Amino acid sequence: MPAATTEDLRSARRILLHGVTGSGKSAAAHRLGELLDLPVHLVDDEIGWLPGWVNRDPAEQRSLAAELAAAPSWVFDSSYQTFRDQVLPRAQVVVGLDYSRRLSFGRLLRRTARRWLTREPVCNGNVENLGQILSRDSILIWHFKSFGRKRAQLRAWEAAPDGVPVLRLRHPADLERVLARLHARP
C-alpha cells in the first residue's frame, strides 16, 4: 500500500494512531480529532484500565473495542494487541509516530514525573505512585520491553501491499507540519 498522505488523512473518517509508549499518541489523537471533527477514543481510559490499576478483562476489551470501531467515524489513540483485529481493519489511515527511543523515552520520563508530582489522574482516575513507577511493571520498563515490537509492527503495516495506508512520522516536527496542513484546509 502506498504511504498515506495528508490528503488521505484529511478525507479519513477512521484513524488509528500507533507508536511507542511516550510518543504522544493521545495528544496527537486529540489534535487530529479536533481538526477533523472526529470523536476521539483514548483506549487506556475507555477500554484498558479500570480504577485501582486493574486491567479490564480481555474479552470485555474486545467487546468495547468492537463497539467503538463499528462507528462511522473515530480516532483511536492506540490499539492493544488483544483487540487490534477489531480496530485495524476498520481504520482508513494509520498515523505512526515513529520517534526515536531517546525522544520518546525522554517524553515518557517527563510525563511520568509530572503525573507523579501533581497526582494527575489518568486511566479512569488512577494516579501514578512511586512504587508503581519503580516496579517491574513500570511504564518506563514497558517502554523498553515494547519499543522494538511496536516499531516493527508499524513498519510491517507500512510495507504490507494490501494493508491500511500508513502515514509514518519520524519526528514531532513532522506531526506539526501535517497538523498545519490540515488546519490550512485548502
Secondary structure as the mmCIF struct_conf table of DSSP 4:
data_model
#
loop_
_struct_conf.conf_type_id
_struct_conf.id
_struct_conf.beg_label_comp_id
_struct_conf.beg_label_asym_id
_struct_conf.beg_label_seq_id
_struct_conf.end_label_comp_id
_struct_conf.end_label_asym_id
_struct_conf.end_label_seq_id
HELX_LH_PP_P HELX_LH_PP_P1 PRO A 2 ALA A 4
HELX_RH_AL_P HELX_RH_AL_P1 THR A 6 SER A 11
BEND BEND1 ARG A 13 ARG A 13
STRN STRN1 ARG A 14 GLY A 19
TURN_TY1_P TURN_TY1_P1 THR A 21 GLY A 22
BEND BEND2 SER A 23 SER A 23
HELX_RH_AL_P HELX_RH_AL_P2 LYS A 25 LEU A 36
TURN_TY1_P TURN_TY1_P2 ASP A 37 ASP A 37
STRN STRN2 VAL A 40 HIS A 41
HELX_RH_AL_P HELX_RH_AL_P3 VAL A 43 VAL A 43
HELX_RH_PI_P HELX_RH_PI_P1 ASP A 44 GLY A 48
STRN STRN3 TRP A 49 LEU A 50
TURN_TY1_P TURN_TY1_P3 PRO A 51 TRP A 53
STRN STRN4 VAL A 54 ASN A 55
HELX_LH_PP_P HELX_LH_PP_P2 ARG A 56 ASP A 57
HELX_RH_AL_P HELX_RH_AL_P4 PRO A 58 ALA A 69
TURN_TY1_P TURN_TY1_P4 ALA A 70 ALA A 70
BEND BEND3 ALA A 71 SER A 73
STRN STRN5 TRP A 74 PHE A 76
BEND BEND4 ASP A 77 ASP A 77
TURN_TY1_P TURN_TY1_P5 GLN A 81 PHE A 83
HELX_RH_AL_P HELX_RH_AL_P5 ARG A 84 VAL A 87
HELX_RH_3T_P HELX_RH_3T_P1 LEU A 88 ARG A 90
BEND BEND5 GLN A 92 GLN A 92
STRN STRN6 VAL A 93 LEU A 97
HELX_RH_AL_P HELX_RH_AL_P6 ARG A 101 THR A 118
TURN_TY1_P TURN_TY1_P6 ARG A 119 ARG A 119
STRN STRN7 VAL A 122 VAL A 122
TURN_TY1_P TURN_TY1_P7 CYS A 123 GLY A 125
STRN STRN8 ASN A 126 ASN A 126
HELX_RH_AL_P HELX_RH_AL_P7 LEU A 130 ILE A 133
TURN_TY1_P TURN_TY1_P8 LEU A 134 LEU A 134
BEND BEND6 SER A 135 SER A 135
TURN_TY1_P TURN_TY1_P9 ARG A 136 ASP A 137
HELX_RH_AL_P HELX_RH_AL_P8 ILE A 139 ALA A 159
TURN_TY1_P TURN_TY1_P10 PRO A 161 ASP A 162
BEND BEND7 GLY A 163 GLY A 163
STRN STRN9 VAL A 166 LEU A 169
BEND BEND8 HIS A 171 HIS A 171
HELX_RH_AL_P HELX_RH_AL_P9 PRO A 172 ALA A 184
#
